[in-house]
Amino acid sequence: MRNTARWAITLGLTATAVCAPLSGAALAAPGDAPSALYAPSALVLTVGKGVSATTATPERAVTLTCAPGPSGTHPAAGSACAELAAVGGDLSALTRTEDVMCPMVYDPVLVTVDGVWQGKRVSYERVFSNDCEMNAHGSSFFAF
C-alpha cells in the first residue's frame, strides 16, 4: 500500500509539472501569441545561361531568408526582401525599371527561384534576354 501511494503521488506531481505550463498557453488570447512565431520565408535563387532549367547550368546561386529578418548569401538581402514584400511574394509582379537602358543583344539568362515565401511553396522560372534586362527587373532582387 505504501508503494502504491508513493507511486500515485509521483505520477500526480509529474502530470502537474508537465501539464501546468500547457494550461497557461491554452488560456492565452490569440492576440497574445509570442512574437517568435512567423511563417518561414527562405528562397534559393540561381542564374545561368540558357532558356530551360533542364539544359542551363547554374552559374551563380544565393540564398535569401526574409523571416524573421533578412539574411542569407544574397548581397542585398534587406532590399531584396523589401521588394518581394512589396509585391506580396509574386515574383512575376516585379516590374522593369524604366530608366535603365539595355543593349538589344540576345544572350538568354535563366533565373530560377525555389523555396518558401510566408509559408507557401514557391517555384519560379524566367528567361531574360540578357543580364541587363534581368537586373532591370526588381533592381535588388535579381542582382546577385
Buried (B, 14 or more C-beta within 10 A) or exposed (E): EEEEEEEEEEEEEEEEEEEEEEEEEEEEEEEEEEEEEEEBBBBBBBBBBBEEBEEBEBEEEBBBBBBEEBBBBBEBBEBBBBBBBEBEBEBEEBEBEEEEEBEEEEEBBBBBBBBBBBEEEBEBBBBBBBBBBBBBBBBBBBBB
